[in-house]
Amino acid sequence: MRARRAVPARASLAPLALAVFVAPAVLGLTAPLVGQGRVGPAIFISADMEGLAGVVTSEQLGPSGFEYQRFREFMTREVLAAIEGARRGGAGRILVADSHGNGQNLLIEQFPDDIQIVRSWPRPLGMMQGVDSTFAGVIFIGYHSATTNPDGVRAHTFSSATLAEVRLNGVPIAESGMNAAIAGHFGVPVLMVSGDEAAVAEVRDRLGDVEEAVVKWSVSFHSAQTLTPAAAQQLIAERAERAVRRLTTFRPQSISTPVTLDVRFKSYRPGQLLAFLPSVERVDAHTIRFVGRDILEVSRFMQVLTGYSATLEP
């Protein structure tokens, strides 16, 4: 997921906080989902970019990088491979969330006409926008490890620029942990993950025997030994097919409520500013705590925390 800007020192979050925590949340897509007539379990795919085969630096991850346009193609193909495999395994309706950077990475014209894609930000459920209880399973494509993990290519949690740690109920998490909890709120299990070996290990340690597609092995933060794009796509398709075929063996993640979110910043200033809000506790110089009624409320808080800026365009 992208590294978003830190909360500016002069910005007041109070008006947004009121809107986020008082007004009812709109948690689903308003547009009807296509593919309703396809027989089979509905599958949700959340796609990031740092965990793709071949990705090692910012040169592949954003519009200013000299390899970004090529890797948009590779990202699209890895997601298409997951779709192909899932459908070979019997999947019906499929929804994809483009969840990296500006959320406008996937080449949408290359997708089948019965696929819909969630694009850009902000969105209340972040990388999981669109998931609900109608889905039978979730697939993570291109995922990376947590900022607290000493291993993994481009390891970070939500913001590589600003966040040093994120915890749910006292346990450090990766983005995959937050996203699995959101899916679990709706009773939906994670079936499969692709990425480097560190990211895959994190998901399996937290969720158990999910299907895995390790497409590269980290050498350092900016180096990896990697499969070719074609080999990665073949592996992803095989594992997605197997995941859907053994759908009944997976169980959704369940976390206790209320949910305590601890966020540690690399700088002291964002925590100091956020603590002006009555719903936020400053735990130490760099850490704030927010307690949500459930993971959906925590997700909305995280979207404000990582996405708000007084200078954002209208």
Phi, psi and chi 1 to 4 in degrees:
 res  aa     phi    psi   chi1   chi2   chi3   chi4
   1 MET       -  158.9 -168.6  176.8  177.3      -
   2 ARG   -69.9  157.2   62.5  178.6  174.4  179.1
   3 ALA   -89.4  104.8      -      -      -      -
   4 ARG   -90.8  164.1  -61.0 -176.2 -169.9  163.4
   5 ARG   -68.1  147.7  -71.6  165.3  -74.5 -172.8
   6 ALA   -68.7  157.5      -      -      -      -
   7 VAL   -65.6  122.6  177.6      -      -      -
   8 PRO   -67.1  151.5   21.8  -30.4      -      -
   9 ALA   -64.9  -31.3      -      -      -      -
  10 ARG   -91.9   -5.3  -64.3 -178.9 -178.1  177.4
  11 ALA   -79.4  142.2      -      -      -      -
  12 SER  -103.5  126.9  171.0      -      -      -
  13 LEU   -92.7   -3.3  -72.9  173.5      -      -
  14 ALA   -58.1  -46.5      -      -      -      -
  15 PRO   -61.5  -40.7  -23.4   34.5      -      -
  16 LEU   -67.6  -39.0  -80.1  178.9      -      -
  17 ALA   -60.4  -40.5      -      -      -      -
  18 LEU   -62.0  -43.7 -176.3   63.9      -      -
  19 ALA   -67.1  -39.1      -      -      -      -
  20 VAL   -71.7  -39.9  169.0      -      -      -
  21 PHE  -102.7   -8.8  -56.1  122.0      -      -
  22 VAL  -105.8  -45.7  175.2      -      -      -
  23 ALA   -71.8  147.5      -      -      -      -
  24 PRO   -61.9  142.3  -19.9   31.1      -      -
  25 ALA   -83.9  142.0      -      -      -      -
  26 VAL   -96.9  107.8  178.4      -      -      -
  27 LEU  -105.1   -7.3  -64.2  176.0      -      -
  28 GLY  -118.1  175.7      -      -      -      -
  29 LEU   -78.0  141.1  -66.3  174.1      -      -
  30 THR   -83.6  -24.9   55.8      -      -      -
  31 ALA   -78.4  145.7      -      -      -      -
  32 PRO   -66.6  144.1   24.7  -33.8      -      -
  33 LEU   -86.7  130.2  -72.2  170.9      -      -
  34 VAL   -80.1  173.7  -64.8      -      -      -
  35 GLY    81.9   10.7      -      -      -      -
  36 GLN   -62.9  -27.5  -60.4  -77.3    3.3      -
  37 GLY   -81.1  -11.6      -      -      -      -
  38 ARG   -74.0  129.3 -175.7  179.8  -75.7  -91.2
  39 VAL   -78.9  136.5  176.3      -      -      -
  40 GLY   130.5  165.6      -      -      -      -
  41 PRO   -65.9  143.0   24.6  -34.2      -      -
  42 ALA   -79.7  137.5      -      -      -      -
  43 ILE  -124.0  135.8  -59.0  -62.0      -      -
  44 PHE  -107.0  131.3 -177.1   92.1      -      -
  45 ILE  -117.8  123.9  -61.2  175.8      -      -
  46 SER  -107.7  121.6  175.2      -      -      -
  47 ALA  -117.2  122.6      -      -      -      -
  48 ASP  -108.4 -173.2 -151.9  -16.1      -      -
  49 MET  -125.2  -30.1 -156.1  166.6 -172.5      -
  50 GLU   -62.3  -25.0  -73.8   87.6   -6.7      -
  51 GLY   -92.5    8.3      -      -      -      -
  52 LEU   -70.1  154.7  -59.0 -179.5      -      -
  53 ALA   -58.4  132.3      -      -      -      -
  54 GLY    90.2  -17.7      -      -      -      -
  55 VAL   -74.7  128.3  167.3      -      -      -
  56 VAL  -138.4  -26.9  -75.1      -      -      -
  57 THR  -139.6  178.7   72.2      -      -      -
  58 SER   -65.3  -14.7   59.9      -      -      -
  59 GLU   -64.2  -20.1  -61.8  -66.0   -4.5      -
  60 GLN  -101.1   -7.2  -64.0   87.9   48.1      -
  61 LEU  -108.6   -9.1  -66.0  171.7      -      -
  62 GLY  -150.8  163.0      -      -      -      -
  63 PRO   -54.8  -24.7  -27.6   36.1      -      -
  64 SER   -83.0  -10.6   63.3      -      -      -
  65 GLY   -79.4  141.4      -      -      -      -
  66 PHE   -69.0  -18.4   79.6   95.8      -      -
  67 GLU  -105.4    3.9  -74.3 -162.3  -55.2      -
  68 TYR   -59.8  -45.1  172.5   67.2      -      -
  69 GLN   -62.4  -38.1  -65.5  -55.3  -35.3      -
  70 ARG   -63.9  -41.2  -68.0  175.5   63.1 -133.0
  71 PHE   -79.2  -18.8  -83.7   79.2      -      -
  72 ARG   -60.9  -40.9  -69.6 -176.6   71.6 -166.2
  73 GLU   -63.9  -44.9 -178.2   79.5   35.8      -
  74 PHE   -65.4  -38.7  -62.5  148.3      -      -
  75 MET   -60.8  -46.4 -179.7 -176.4 -176.5      -
  76 THR   -58.2  -42.9  -60.2      -      -      -
  77 ARG   -69.5  -34.9  -69.1  179.3 -172.9  175.9
  78 GLU   -66.6  -39.2  -73.4 -160.9    9.4      -
  79 VAL   -67.7  -41.7  174.1      -      -      -
  80 LEU   -62.2  -35.3  -74.1  170.0      -      -
  81 ALA   -64.4  -41.1      -      -      -      -
  82 ALA   -62.9  -39.8      -      -      -      -
  83 ILE   -64.7  -45.8  -68.8  170.9      -      -
  84 GLU   -60.0  -45.8  177.0 -172.0   -7.0      -
  85 GLY   -65.1  -43.5      -      -      -      -
  86 ALA   -60.0  -39.2      -      -      -      -
  87 ARG   -73.9  -32.1  -72.5 -160.9  159.5  157.2
  88 ARG   -63.6  -30.9  -71.2 -158.6  -51.3 -111.7
  89 GLY   -81.2   -5.3      -      -      -      -
  90 GLY   111.3    8.5      -      -      -      -
  91 ALA   -66.1  150.5      -      -      -      -
  92 GLY  -103.0 -112.3      -      -      -      -
  93 ARG   -63.3  139.9  175.9  168.2   57.6   91.8
  94 ILE  -134.5  131.5  -64.0  175.8      -      -
  95 LEU  -119.9  137.2  177.2   65.1      -      -
  96 VAL  -117.1  133.0  177.9      -      -      -
  97 ALA  -107.6  114.7      -      -      -      -
  98 ASP   -75.5  109.1 -173.5  -24.0      -      -
  99 SER  -123.4   23.1  -61.0      -      -      -
 100 HIS  -116.1  145.5  171.7   76.8      -      -
 101 GLY    54.0 -122.5      -      -      -      -
 102 ASN   -81.8    1.2   60.1   18.5      -      -
 103 GLY    71.5   20.1      -      -      -      -
 104 GLN  -132.9   49.8  -60.0  167.2   70.9      -
 105 ASN   -99.5  -41.0  -51.9  -80.0      -      -
 106 LEU   -67.5  140.3  -66.3  169.6      -      -
 107 LEU   -85.9   92.2  -57.8  174.4      -      -
 108 ILE   -67.2  -21.0   62.2  176.1      -      -
 109 GLU   -70.9  -14.3   71.1  -84.2   10.2      -
 110 GLN   -87.8   -3.7  -64.7 -169.5   20.2      -
 111 PHE   -89.6  152.3  -75.1   80.9      -      -
 112 PRO   -58.3  153.6  -22.9   33.1      -      -
 113 ASP   -66.8  -19.1  -71.5  -15.5      -      -
 114 ASP   -95.4   16.3   63.1  -11.8      -      -
 115 ILE  -106.8  137.3  -60.8  -65.9      -      -
 116 GLN  -115.0  153.5  -72.3 -171.9   -6.4      -
 117 ILE  -131.0  131.3  -59.2  157.9      -      -
 118 VAL   -88.4  126.9 -179.9      -      -      -
 119 ARG  -127.5  151.2  -54.1 -176.3   79.4 -145.7
 120 SER    64.2 -177.6 -164.4      -      -      -
 121 TRP  -134.8  165.0  -43.1   91.4      -      -
 122 PRO   -83.3  161.5   31.2  -34.9      -      -
 123 ARG  -153.1  135.7   50.6 -152.8 -153.4 -158.5
 124 PRO   -56.9  -35.0  -23.6   31.9      -      -
 125 LEU  -101.1   14.0  -62.0 -173.1      -      -
 126 GLY    55.7 -125.2      -      -      -      -
 127 MET   -68.2   -9.3  -60.4  173.0   76.4      -
 128 MET  -111.7   16.6  -61.3  -61.0  -70.6      -
 129 GLN   -58.9  125.8 -175.2   61.6   39.9      -
 130 GLY   108.3  -17.6      -      -      -      -
 131 VAL   -70.2  143.7   73.6      -      -      -
 132 ASP  -158.7 -173.2   59.5   27.7      -      -
 133 SER   -72.2   -6.4   59.3      -      -      -
 134 THR   -78.7  -11.4   66.1      -      -      -
 135 PHE   -89.4  148.2  -71.1   91.7      -      -
 136 ALA   -97.7  -18.5      -      -      -      -
 137 GLY  -169.9  162.8      -      -      -      -
 138 VAL  -124.3  141.6  168.8      -      -      -
 139 ILE  -121.9  130.6  -67.8  173.3      -      -
 140 PHE  -100.7  125.2  -66.1  153.4      -      -
 141 ILE  -118.5  133.9  -64.2  -63.3      -      -
 142 GLY    72.4   31.2      -      -      -      -
 143 TYR   -85.1  155.5  -91.8   49.5      -      -
 144 HIS  -122.7  171.0   53.8   81.7      -      -
 145 SER   -85.7  174.4   55.5      -      -      -
 146 ALA   -78.4  159.4      -      -      -      -
 147 THR   -63.3  -22.1 -170.1      -      -      -
 148 THR   -85.9   -6.0   51.9      -      -      -
 149 ASN   -85.0  124.2 -164.7  -33.0      -      -
 150 PRO   -70.7  -11.4   26.4  -34.5      -      -
 151 ASP  -111.2  163.8  -59.3  -45.5      -      -
 152 GLY   109.6  141.9      -      -      -      -
 153 VAL   -76.8  128.7  176.5      -      -      -
 154 ARG    53.7   39.3  -60.8  -74.1  -61.2 -173.5
 155 ALA   -63.7  126.8      -      -      -      -
 156 HIS  -164.2  169.7   66.8  -81.2      -      -
 157 THR  -128.2  103.6  -53.1      -      -      -
 158 PHE    68.9  -45.1  -64.2  112.7      -      -
 159 SER  -143.0  109.6  172.7      -      -      -
 160 SER   -69.9  -22.9   57.5      -      -      -
 161 ALA   -81.5  -30.1      -      -      -      -
 162 THR  -123.4  -24.6   60.0      -      -      -
 163 LEU  -106.2  135.3  -58.1 -173.7      -      -
 164 ALA  -102.9  -21.5      -      -      -      -
 165 GLU  -168.2  144.9 -175.5  179.8   59.9      -
 166 VAL  -130.2  132.0  178.1      -      -      -
 167 ARG  -125.0  143.9  -69.0  175.1  174.4 -108.1
 168 LEU  -115.8  122.5  -75.7 -178.3      -      -
 169 ASN    49.3   40.9  -70.1  -18.6      -      -
 170 GLY    85.3   -3.1      -      -      -      -
 171 VAL  -107.2  125.2  179.1      -      -      -
 172 PRO   -60.2  139.2  -21.2   32.6      -      -
 173 ILE  -130.9  158.9   60.8  159.4      -      -
 174 ALA   -95.6  176.0      -      -      -      -
 175 GLU   -58.0  -35.3  -68.3  166.7   17.7      -
 176 SER   -61.1  -34.3   57.2      -      -      -
 177 GLY   -67.0  -44.5      -      -      -      -
 178 MET   -62.0  -44.9  174.1   74.9   76.8      -
 179 ASN   -69.8  -34.6  -63.9  -19.4      -      -
 180 ALA   -66.7  -36.1      -      -      -      -
 181 ALA   -66.7  -38.9      -      -      -      -
 182 ILE   -63.3  -46.5  -68.1  171.5      -      -
 183 ALA   -60.5  -41.9      -      -      -      -
 184 GLY   -62.7  -31.4      -      -      -      -
 185 HIS   -56.1  -34.4  174.7   87.9      -      -
 186 PHE   -93.8    6.1  -65.0  104.3      -      -
 187 GLY    77.5   24.2      -      -      -      -
 188 VAL  -109.4  126.2 -176.8      -      -      -
 189 PRO   -87.9  155.8   32.4  -35.7      -      -
 190 VAL   -83.6  129.9  174.5      -      -      -
 191 LEU   -99.7  -32.5  -46.8 -178.7      -      -
 192 MET  -158.7  152.9  176.7 -161.2  152.7      -
 193 VAL  -141.0  140.8   57.4      -      -      -
 194 SER  -120.5  150.7   75.1      -      -      -
 195 GLY   159.4 -161.3      -      -      -      -
 196 ASP   -79.2  174.4   67.5   17.5      -      -
 197 GLU   -66.2  -29.0   87.9  -69.5   -1.9      -
 198 ALA   -71.0  -42.1      -      -      -      -
 199 ALA   -65.2  -43.6      -      -      -      -
 200 VAL   -63.5  -41.3  168.6      -      -      -
 201 ALA   -63.2  -38.7      -      -      -      -
 202 GLU   -60.9  -44.5  -76.9 -176.9  -18.7      -
 203 VAL   -65.6  -44.1  173.0      -      -      -
 204 ARG   -67.0  -36.6  -71.7  177.5   66.6   88.7
 205 ASP   -63.4  -35.0  -74.0  -13.0      -      -
 206 ARG   -86.0  -36.4 -173.2  174.2 -176.5   90.4
 207 LEU  -112.5  -14.5  -58.8  179.8      -      -
 208 GLY    96.9 -143.6      -      -      -      -
 209 ASP   -83.7   64.4 -175.5   28.1      -      -
 210 VAL   -81.6  157.6  -59.8      -      -      -
 211 GLU   -69.6  146.0  -70.2  -68.2  -25.0      -
 212 GLU  -131.1  147.2   61.7  178.5   63.4      -
 213 ALA  -133.0   94.5      -      -      -      -
 214 VAL   -81.7  114.0  175.7      -      -      -
 215 VAL  -104.0   -6.7  -58.8      -      -      -
 216 LYS  -164.0  163.8   60.9 -173.2  174.9 -172.5
 217 TRP  -127.0  125.0  -64.9  -97.6      -      -
 218 SER   -70.3  136.0   59.5      -      -      -
 219 VAL   -98.8  -40.4  174.9      -      -      -
 220 SER  -159.4 -174.3   68.0      -      -      -
 221 PHE   -57.7  -32.9 -174.1   79.7      -      -
 222 HIS  -122.8   31.4  -83.9  146.1      -      -
 223 SER  -151.8  146.8  179.4      -      -      -
 224 ALA  -155.5  156.3      -      -      -      -
 225 GLN   -98.2  124.2  179.4  175.4  -34.3      -
 226 THR  -129.5  150.3 -177.3      -      -      -
 227 LEU   -68.8  161.1  -62.5 -179.3      -      -
 228 THR   -72.8  159.7   64.2      -      -      -
 229 PRO   -55.4  -42.2  -30.5   38.2      -      -
 230 ALA   -65.0  -42.3      -      -      -      -
 231 ALA   -65.9  -38.7      -      -      -      -
 232 ALA   -63.8  -42.7      -      -      -      -
 233 GLN   -64.6  -39.8  -67.6  153.9   28.9      -
 234 GLN   -63.4  -43.6 -180.0  177.7  -13.7      -
 235 LEU   -63.0  -43.9  177.9   63.5      -      -
 236 ILE   -61.3  -44.6  -72.8  167.9      -      -
 237 ALA   -61.0  -43.0      -      -      -      -
 238 GLU   -62.7  -45.0  -69.2  171.5   -4.6      -
 239 ARG   -72.8  -34.0  -62.6  -56.9  165.7   84.0
 240 ALA   -65.7  -40.7      -      -      -      -
 241 GLU   -61.1  -46.9  177.3  179.9    2.4      -
 242 ARG   -63.5  -38.0 -166.9  157.6   73.1 -175.3
 243 ALA   -62.3  -45.0      -      -      -      -
 244 VAL   -69.8  -35.2  175.4      -      -      -
 245 ARG   -65.2  -30.0  -72.1 -168.5 -175.7  -80.1
 246 ARG  -108.1   34.7   53.3  176.3  -72.6 -123.3
 247 LEU   -53.3  -39.1 -177.4   64.6      -      -
 248 THR   -72.4   -8.2   57.6      -      -      -
 249 THR   -88.0   -7.4   68.0      -      -      -
 250 PHE   -96.6  151.9  -59.0  100.1      -      -
 251 ARG  -127.8  140.7  -64.2  -67.4  178.3  -92.5
 252 PRO   -68.3  150.4   23.2  -31.7      -      -
 253 GLN   -75.8  136.7 -179.9 -178.8 -145.9      -
 254 SER  -123.0  129.6  176.6      -      -      -
 255 ILE  -121.2  148.9   62.1  172.6      -      -
 256 SER   -72.0  150.9   59.6      -      -      -
 257 THR  -117.7  154.2   56.4      -      -      -
 258 PRO   -62.8  162.3   25.6  -34.7      -      -
 259 VAL  -103.7  124.4 -179.8      -      -      -
 260 THR   -95.1  122.1  -60.7      -      -      -
 261 LEU  -108.5  123.2  171.7   74.5      -      -
 262 ASP  -113.6  129.6  -68.7  -48.9      -      -
 263 VAL  -125.4  124.5  178.3      -      -      -
 264 ARG  -106.1  124.2 -176.9  170.6 -180.0   82.0
 265 PHE   -93.2  155.6  -65.0   91.8      -      -
 266 LYS   -74.8  -24.0  -65.8 -179.3  178.3  179.5
 267 SER  -115.1  155.8  169.1      -      -      -
 268 TYR   -77.9  -24.0   74.9   89.9      -      -
 269 ARG   -67.6  -45.4 -156.9  167.0 -164.5  178.3
 270 PRO   -57.9  -41.9  -24.3   35.0      -      -
 271 GLY   -64.3  -39.1      -      -      -      -
 272 GLN   -62.7  -42.1 -171.7  174.7   60.3      -
 273 LEU   -70.4  -45.1 -177.8   62.7      -      -
 274 LEU   -62.6  -30.1  -77.5  159.8      -      -
 275 ALA   -68.5   -9.0      -      -      -      -
 276 PHE   -66.3  -22.8  -67.4  164.7      -      -
 277 LEU   -78.0  136.8  -62.3  171.9      -      -
 278 PRO   -65.7  -19.8   21.4  -32.5      -      -
 279 SER   -86.7   -2.2   58.3      -      -      -
 280 VAL  -117.8  132.6  174.9      -      -      -
 281 GLU  -107.0  135.8  174.1 -170.5   -4.6      -
 282 ARG   -91.8  111.2 -167.3  179.0 -171.8 -166.1
 283 VAL   -78.8  -43.1  177.5      -      -      -
 284 ASP  -152.2 -168.7   58.8   38.4      -      -
 285 ALA   -59.8  -29.0      -      -      -      -
 286 HIS  -115.7   -4.0  -69.3  -94.8      -      -
 287 THR  -122.4  136.4  -52.2      -      -      -
 288 ILE  -120.2  158.6   59.4  100.3      -      -
 289 ARG  -129.4  134.7  174.8  169.9  -64.9  161.0
 290 PHE  -129.4  133.5  171.4   77.6      -      -
 291 VAL  -110.7  117.1  179.4      -      -      -
 292 GLY  -104.6  153.7      -      -      -      -
 293 ARG   -62.3  -33.2  -70.3  169.6  -65.0 -176.2
 294 ASP  -155.9 -179.7   53.8   31.9      -      -
 295 ILE   -68.5  -25.0 -167.1   64.2      -      -
 296 LEU   -68.0  -40.4  -54.5 -171.6      -      -
 297 GLU   -66.3  -39.3 -170.0  169.0   81.8      -
 298 VAL   -63.1  -40.8  165.7      -      -      -
 299 SER   -61.3  -44.1  174.4      -      -      -
 300 ARG   -62.4  -40.0  -64.1 -163.1  -61.2  -85.6
 301 PHE   -61.6  -43.3  177.3   80.9      -      -
 302 MET   -64.1  -34.1  -78.8  -63.6  -64.2      -
 303 GLN   -65.7  -38.4  -58.2  -44.0  -56.3      -
 304 VAL   -67.2  -46.6  174.6      -      -      -
 305 LEU   -59.8  -43.5 -174.3  151.1      -      -
 306 THR   -92.1  -15.6   58.8      -      -      -
 307 GLY  -114.0  -15.4      -      -      -      -
 308 TYR   -80.0  137.7  178.2   74.7      -      -
 309 SER  -152.2  139.2  169.4      -      -      -
 310 ALA   -68.1  -14.8      -      -      -      -
 311 THR  -100.6    5.8   61.0      -      -      -
 312 LEU   -61.6  144.9  -74.6  176.2      -      -
 313 GLU   -70.0  152.7   62.3 -174.6   37.3      -
 314 PRO   -67.3      -   24.0  -32.5      -      -
